[in-house]
Amino acid sequence: MLNRKYVHANVKWRWDGEDGQHITLLLPDKSGTVYFLNPTAAFIFIMCDGKNTVNDIVQLISERYKESADRVLRDVEAFLIYLEDLGLVRCTDVQA
């Protein structure tokens, strides 16, 4: 999964919150479900631009929070799977 790249699906989103570091997302299925992403989740979502690999995201978060890359990888992978299951991101590059 380290070399996979993700991109935002066709969803409506905006920066939100008093500090402008949160993201509000509207699910693409028109169900009206809205998600509010905290700063770390918002960072991961923004990094899903089709250019950054999962490894890129993990390294940046690991450095930012002084956390082991192994622990961050588990959390990032789980969150990306969650976003993908919701239809908010999609994998664009599956390399070995």
C-alpha positions as CSV (number, residue, x, y, z in Angstrom):
1,M,0.0,0.0,0.0
2,L,3.0,2.3,0.5
3,N,3.2,3.2,-3.2
4,R,-0.5,3.7,-3.8
5,K,-1.7,7.1,-4.7
6,Y,-5.2,8.4,-3.9
7,V,-7.3,11.3,-5.3
8,H,-10.4,13.0,-4.1
9,A,-13.6,11.5,-5.6
10,N,-16.2,13.9,-6.9
11,V,-17.2,15.3,-3.6
12,K,-18.1,18.7,-2.2
13,W,-15.8,19.9,0.5
14,R,-14.6,23.1,2.1
15,W,-12.2,24.3,4.7
16,D,-14.0,24.9,7.9
17,G,-13.7,25.6,11.7
18,E,-12.5,28.6,13.5
19,D,-8.9,27.9,12.7
20,G,-9.6,26.9,9.1
21,Q,-7.9,23.6,9.5
22,H,-10.9,21.3,9.5
23,I,-12.8,20.1,6.4
24,T,-16.5,19.6,5.9
25,L,-17.4,16.9,3.3
26,L,-20.7,16.1,1.7
27,L,-21.0,12.5,0.6
28,P,-21.4,12.0,-3.2
29,D,-24.5,9.8,-3.0
30,K,-26.7,12.8,-2.2
31,S,-27.8,11.2,1.1
32,G,-27.1,14.5,2.8
33,T,-24.5,12.9,5.1
34,V,-21.9,15.4,6.1
35,Y,-18.5,14.6,7.7
36,F,-16.3,17.0,9.6
37,L,-12.6,16.1,9.4
38,N,-10.2,17.1,12.2
39,P,-6.9,18.7,11.2
40,T,-5.0,15.4,10.8
41,A,-7.8,13.8,8.8
42,A,-8.1,17.0,6.7
43,F,-4.4,16.8,6.0
44,I,-4.6,13.2,4.8
45,F,-7.6,14.1,2.6
46,I,-5.8,17.1,1.1
47,M,-2.7,15.0,0.4
48,C,-4.9,12.7,-1.7
49,D,-4.2,14.7,-4.8
50,G,-3.0,11.8,-7.0
51,K,0.7,12.9,-6.6
52,N,1.5,11.8,-3.1
53,T,1.9,8.2,-2.1
54,V,0.7,6.7,1.1
55,N,4.4,6.6,2.1
56,D,4.7,10.4,1.5
57,I,1.7,11.0,3.7
58,V,3.0,8.7,6.5
59,Q,6.4,10.3,6.5
60,L,5.0,13.8,6.8
61,I,2.6,12.9,9.6
62,S,5.3,10.9,11.4
63,E,7.6,14.0,11.3
64,R,4.9,16.4,12.3
65,Y,3.8,14.4,15.3
66,K,7.1,12.8,16.2
67,E,5.4,9.4,16.0
68,S,6.8,6.1,14.6
69,A,6.2,5.6,10.9
70,D,4.9,2.0,11.6
71,R,2.1,3.3,13.9
72,V,1.2,6.2,11.6
73,L,1.1,3.8,8.6
74,R,-1.5,1.6,10.3
75,D,-3.7,4.7,11.1
76,V,-3.3,6.2,7.7
77,E,-4.1,2.9,5.9
78,A,-7.2,2.4,8.0
79,F,-8.4,6.0,7.4
80,L,-7.8,5.8,3.6
81,I,-9.7,2.5,3.5
82,Y,-12.5,4.3,5.4
83,L,-12.5,7.2,3.0
84,E,-12.5,4.9,0.0
85,D,-15.4,2.8,1.4
86,L,-17.4,6.0,1.7
87,G,-16.5,7.0,-1.8
88,L,-14.6,10.1,-0.8
89,V,-11.3,9.1,-2.3
90,R,-10.2,6.5,-4.9
91,C,-6.9,4.8,-5.5
92,T,-5.3,5.9,-8.7
93,D,-2.0,4.0,-8.7
94,V,-1.5,0.5,-7.5
95,Q,2.2,-0.3,-7.8
96,A,4.1,-3.2,-6.2
